[in-house]
């Protein structure tokens, strides 16, 4: 929301993940037993030349803990947050911990690029967000959609179209296509190279049922499993009907071992916020197009990988379900 609202008001949010936790929490008078800061977002006024700042890495690694104490039920989240804090007196200079962009491009384009798998191009025209605001800086429909969007509670049996799925993926993963409409073409993420996307398709016209890997750089879907997973999705999503009735279910995954090696235990924060950022863009585009969408955070972690054929070193961090909303009678 901050990213898109910033475009509407000529502010550019800069996402900072590496900061001195204790200092920020004290500054905000937070009760550390109840809450803690997870990100800092300065807002740069784009109408002031001196605030047109270059994009730079803002993630810092935290220590990695290997000997955990016994943690009582209900206290794991608080312990994890405290364990991933960046302490005072350390090396606070943000380093570019990511691999070179050329290496990232190569990885994303080559993954699951088997000669025998079905490949479907997702290249499409950008979503037309309509007229701009009176100041002419961004589409008014973005603000309207932010204000009215709600999670879908039930899906109908009607399929999505392939063009609709392409449009959702385009807005989510190809922000550079929306510069001419006044939106940020390079929104901040902590380290998007650590996030992978898989899509279980149960009902998309002109797209075979199965599980697909989405290659954002190549802009194509690569089929890795060939079956309808609707029954399994119902189970994997803890019996939630949204998982069963959705026409497509998007899984955001991450290689935890690689992420921790690069960013320490604090990677757990970065991964969830990046996956949530992608889910937010999916959500906004779906609502604007009149589709149904809902995020799911509760699922059987290990079984997801087994059923869908996702590598065991990839952990699912967030799920977004897509379909057509069921109308109330």
C-alpha positions as CSV (number, residue, x, y, z in Angstrom):
1,X,0.0,0.0,0.0
2,X,2.8,2.4,0.9
3,X,4.5,1.7,-2.4
4,X,1.5,2.5,-4.5
5,X,0.1,5.3,-2.3
6,X,3.5,6.9,-2.6
7,X,3.2,7.0,-6.4
8,X,-0.1,8.8,-6.0
9,X,1.4,11.5,-3.8
10,X,4.8,12.0,-5.4
11,X,6.6,10.2,-2.6
12,X,9.1,7.4,-3.0
13,X,9.2,4.9,-0.1
14,X,12.7,3.4,0.5
15,X,12.5,0.0,2.3
16,X,15.1,-0.5,5.0
17,X,15.5,-3.9,6.6
18,X,18.9,-3.4,8.3
19,X,18.7,-1.2,11.4
20,X,19.6,-1.2,15.1
21,X,16.5,-2.9,16.5
22,X,16.9,-1.8,20.1
23,X,17.4,1.9,19.2
24,X,14.4,2.0,16.8
25,X,12.1,0.2,19.4
26,X,13.2,2.6,22.1
27,X,12.6,5.6,19.8
28,X,9.0,4.4,19.3
29,X,8.4,3.5,23.0
30,X,7.5,0.0,22.1
31,X,6.8,-2.7,24.7
32,X,9.4,-5.2,23.6
33,X,7.4,-8.0,25.2
34,X,4.5,-7.2,22.9
35,X,5.9,-5.8,19.6
36,X,9.0,-4.8,17.7
37,X,9.9,-2.9,14.5
38,X,10.3,-5.1,11.4
39,X,11.0,-2.4,8.8
40,X,11.9,1.3,8.4
41,X,10.5,3.2,5.4
42,X,11.7,6.7,4.8
43,X,9.5,8.7,2.4
44,X,11.4,10.7,-0.2
45,X,9.7,13.8,-1.7
46,X,10.1,13.3,-5.4
47,X,9.4,17.0,-6.1
48,X,12.7,17.9,-4.3
49,X,15.8,17.1,-6.3
50,X,17.9,16.3,-3.3
51,X,15.5,13.6,-2.2
52,X,15.6,11.7,-5.5
53,X,17.8,9.1,-4.0
54,X,19.6,6.2,-5.8
55,X,18.4,2.7,-5.2
56,X,20.8,0.9,-2.8
57,X,20.8,-2.3,-0.8
58,X,19.3,-1.8,2.7
59,X,19.5,-5.3,4.1
60,X,21.9,-6.3,6.8
61,X,22.7,-9.8,8.0
62,X,22.1,-10.9,11.5
63,X,24.0,-13.6,13.5
64,X,23.0,-17.2,12.8
65,X,22.0,-19.3,15.9
66,X,22.5,-23.0,15.8
67,X,22.0,-23.9,19.5
68,X,18.4,-23.1,20.5
69,X,17.1,-23.4,24.0
70,X,13.8,-25.1,24.9
71,X,11.2,-22.6,23.9
72,X,7.7,-22.8,25.5
73,X,4.6,-23.0,23.3
74,X,3.4,-19.6,22.2
75,X,6.8,-17.9,22.6
76,X,8.6,-19.0,19.4
77,X,7.7,-15.9,17.4
78,X,8.9,-13.5,20.1
79,X,12.1,-15.5,20.5
80,X,12.7,-15.6,16.8
81,X,12.2,-11.8,16.5
82,X,14.7,-11.1,19.3
83,X,17.2,-13.7,18.0
84,X,17.3,-11.9,14.6
85,X,18.0,-8.4,16.0
86,X,21.0,-6.4,14.8
87,X,22.9,-5.3,17.9
88,X,24.7,-2.0,18.5
89,X,28.3,-1.8,17.8
90,X,28.3,-4.1,14.8
91,X,29.2,-3.4,11.1
92,X,26.2,-1.3,10.1
93,X,27.3,-0.5,6.6
94,X,24.9,-2.1,4.2
95,X,26.6,-4.5,1.8
96,X,25.3,-5.7,-1.5
97,X,24.8,-9.3,-0.3
98,X,22.9,-10.3,-3.5
99,X,24.5,-12.1,-6.4
100,X,25.1,-10.1,-9.5
101,X,22.0,-9.3,-11.5
102,X,23.3,-11.2,-14.5
103,X,23.7,-14.3,-12.4
104,X,20.2,-13.9,-11.1
105,X,18.8,-13.5,-14.6
106,X,20.5,-16.7,-15.7
107,X,19.3,-18.6,-12.6
108,X,15.7,-17.5,-13.1
109,X,15.7,-18.2,-16.8
110,X,17.3,-21.6,-16.6
111,X,15.4,-23.1,-13.7
112,X,13.1,-26.0,-14.7
113,X,13.9,-25.1,-18.3
114,X,13.6,-28.8,-19.4
115,X,13.3,-29.5,-23.1
116,X,10.3,-31.8,-22.5
117,X,8.2,-29.6,-20.2
118,X,5.3,-27.5,-21.5
119,X,6.1,-23.7,-21.6
120,X,3.5,-21.0,-21.8
121,X,4.5,-17.4,-22.5
122,X,3.0,-14.9,-20.1
123,X,4.0,-11.8,-22.0
124,X,0.9,-9.6,-22.3
125,X,-0.2,-6.0,-22.5
126,X,0.0,-4.2,-19.1
127,X,-3.2,-3.7,-17.2
128,X,-4.8,-0.3,-18.1
129,X,-5.4,1.4,-14.8
130,X,-7.3,4.2,-16.4
131,X,-7.2,8.0,-15.9
132,X,-4.6,9.6,-13.7
133,X,-5.3,11.7,-10.6
134,X,-5.9,15.5,-11.0
135,X,-2.2,16.1,-10.3
136,X,-1.5,13.6,-13.1
137,X,1.0,11.5,-11.2
138,X,-0.6,8.1,-10.9
139,X,-3.9,6.2,-11.7
140,X,-6.8,7.2,-9.5
141,X,-8.1,3.6,-9.8
142,X,-5.1,2.5,-7.7
143,X,-6.3,4.5,-4.7
144,X,-9.9,3.4,-5.2
145,X,-8.9,-0.2,-5.3
146,X,-6.7,0.0,-2.2
147,X,-9.6,1.5,-0.3
148,X,-12.2,-1.1,-1.4
149,X,-10.3,-4.3,-1.6
150,X,-11.2,-7.2,0.7
151,X,-10.2,-10.8,0.9
152,X,-12.6,-13.1,-1.0
153,X,-14.4,-15.5,1.3
154,X,-15.8,-18.0,-1.2
155,X,-15.1,-18.8,-4.9
156,X,-17.6,-19.8,-7.6
157,X,-17.0,-22.7,-10.0
158,X,-16.3,-20.4,-12.9
159,X,-12.8,-20.6,-14.5
160,X,-10.3,-17.9,-14.9
161,X,-9.0,-17.1,-18.3
162,X,-5.3,-17.4,-19.3
163,X,-5.3,-13.7,-20.2
164,X,-6.5,-12.8,-16.7
165,X,-3.7,-14.9,-15.1
166,X,-1.2,-13.3,-17.4
167,X,-2.4,-9.8,-16.4
168,X,-2.0,-10.6,-12.7
169,X,1.5,-12.0,-13.1
170,X,2.5,-9.0,-15.3
171,X,1.4,-6.4,-12.7
172,X,3.0,-8.4,-9.9
173,X,6.4,-9.3,-11.4
174,X,6.9,-6.7,-14.2
175,X,6.5,-3.3,-12.5
176,X,8.7,-1.8,-15.3
177,X,5.7,-2.1,-17.6
178,X,3.8,0.5,-15.5
179,X,6.2,3.4,-15.5
180,X,4.2,5.2,-18.2
181,X,1.1,5.0,-15.9
182,X,2.9,6.8,-13.1
183,X,3.8,3.8,-11.0
184,X,7.2,2.9,-9.7
185,X,9.1,0.7,-12.1
186,X,11.6,-0.5,-9.5
187,X,9.8,-0.8,-6.2
188,X,12.0,-1.8,-3.2
189,X,12.3,-5.4,-2.1
190,X,14.8,-6.8,0.4
191,X,16.1,-9.6,-1.9
192,X,13.7,-10.8,-4.5
193,X,16.3,-13.2,-5.9
194,X,15.5,-15.5,-3.0
195,X,11.8,-15.8,-3.8
196,X,10.5,-18.4,-6.3
197,X,6.9,-18.8,-7.5
198,X,4.9,-21.9,-8.3
199,X,1.3,-22.0,-9.4
200,X,-1.1,-24.9,-9.0
201,X,-3.7,-24.5,-11.8
202,X,-7.1,-26.1,-11.3
203,X,-9.3,-24.1,-13.6
204,X,-7.8,-21.7,-16.1
205,X,-9.1,-21.7,-19.7
206,X,-6.5,-22.6,-22.3
207,X,-4.0,-23.8,-19.6
208,X,-3.6,-27.4,-18.7
209,X,-4.2,-28.4,-15.1
210,X,-1.0,-29.0,-13.1
211,X,1.7,-27.2,-11.2
212,X,3.9,-24.6,-13.0
213,X,7.1,-22.8,-12.1
214,X,6.9,-19.1,-13.1
215,X,10.0,-17.7,-14.6
216,X,9.6,-13.9,-14.3
217,X,12.6,-12.9,-16.4
218,X,11.7,-15.2,-19.2
219,X,8.0,-14.4,-18.6
220,X,6.8,-17.9,-19.0
221,X,5.1,-20.7,-17.1
222,X,7.0,-24.1,-17.0
223,X,4.9,-27.1,-16.2
224,X,6.5,-29.5,-13.6
225,X,3.5,-31.6,-12.6
226,X,0.5,-32.8,-14.7
227,X,-2.7,-33.3,-12.8
228,X,-5.6,-31.5,-11.0
229,X,-4.6,-30.9,-7.4
230,X,-7.9,-29.5,-6.2
231,X,-8.4,-32.3,-3.6
232,X,-4.9,-32.1,-2.4
233,X,-5.0,-28.3,-2.2
234,X,-8.0,-28.6,0.1
235,X,-6.0,-30.8,2.4
236,X,-2.8,-28.7,2.2
237,X,-4.6,-25.5,3.1
238,X,-5.9,-27.1,6.3
239,X,-9.3,-27.9,4.9
240,X,-10.0,-24.4,3.9
241,X,-12.5,-24.3,1.0
242,X,-10.6,-21.4,-0.6
243,X,-7.7,-23.8,-1.4
244,X,-10.1,-26.3,-3.0
245,X,-12.3,-23.9,-4.9
246,X,-9.6,-21.5,-6.2
247,X,-8.9,-21.8,-9.9
248,X,-5.2,-21.0,-9.3
249,X,-3.1,-21.1,-6.2
250,X,0.2,-19.2,-6.1
251,X,3.0,-20.5,-3.8
252,X,5.8,-18.2,-2.9
253,X,8.8,-20.2,-1.8
254,X,12.4,-19.6,-0.7
255,X,15.6,-21.6,-0.3
256,X,16.1,-21.2,3.4
257,X,19.6,-22.5,3.5
258,X,20.8,-20.1,0.8
259,X,18.9,-17.2,2.4
260,X,20.4,-17.8,5.8
261,X,23.9,-18.2,4.4
262,X,23.4,-14.8,2.7
263,X,21.5,-12.8,5.4
264,X,21.7,-14.8,8.6
265,X,18.6,-15.7,10.6
266,X,17.2,-12.2,9.8
267,X,16.5,-13.6,6.4
268,X,13.3,-15.0,7.8
269,X,11.9,-11.5,8.2
270,X,13.0,-10.4,4.7
271,X,11.5,-13.4,3.0
272,X,8.1,-13.0,4.5
273,X,7.9,-9.3,3.8
274,X,9.0,-9.8,0.2
275,X,6.5,-12.6,-0.3
276,X,3.8,-10.4,1.3
277,X,4.7,-7.6,-1.1
278,X,4.2,-9.8,-4.1
279,X,1.0,-11.1,-2.6
280,X,-0.2,-7.5,-2.2
281,X,0.4,-6.7,-5.8
282,X,-1.5,-9.9,-6.9
283,X,-4.3,-8.9,-4.5
284,X,-4.6,-5.3,-5.8
285,X,-4.6,-6.4,-9.5
286,X,-7.2,-9.1,-8.9
287,X,-9.6,-6.8,-7.2
288,X,-9.2,-4.2,-9.9
289,X,-10.0,-6.8,-12.6
290,X,-13.1,-8.0,-10.6
291,X,-11.6,-11.3,-9.6
292,X,-11.5,-13.1,-6.3
293,X,-8.3,-13.3,-4.2
294,X,-7.3,-14.3,-0.7
295,X,-4.0,-14.9,1.0
296,X,-3.4,-18.0,3.1
297,X,-0.8,-18.3,5.8
298,X,-1.8,-21.6,7.3
299,X,-0.8,-24.8,5.5
300,X,1.0,-28.1,5.9
301,X,4.5,-27.0,5.0
302,X,6.2,-30.3,4.2
303,X,3.3,-31.9,2.4
304,X,3.1,-28.9,0.0
305,X,6.5,-29.7,-1.4
306,X,5.8,-33.4,-1.7
307,X,2.4,-33.1,-3.4
308,X,3.3,-30.3,-5.9
309,X,6.8,-31.5,-6.7
310,X,8.4,-28.4,-5.3
311,X,12.1,-29.1,-4.3
312,X,12.6,-30.0,-0.6
313,X,15.1,-27.2,-0.2
314,X,12.3,-24.7,-1.1
315,X,10.1,-23.7,1.9
316,X,6.7,-22.2,1.2
317,X,6.3,-18.8,2.9
318,X,3.0,-17.5,1.6
319,X,0.1,-18.6,-0.5
320,X,-2.3,-16.6,-2.6
321,X,-5.6,-18.1,-4.0
322,X,-7.2,-16.8,-7.1
323,X,-10.7,-17.4,-8.6
324,X,-14.0,-15.8,-9.2
325,X,-15.9,-14.5,-6.2
326,X,-19.1,-16.4,-5.4
327,X,-22.1,-14.0,-5.5
328,X,-24.5,-14.0,-2.6
329,X,-28.0,-15.1,-3.4
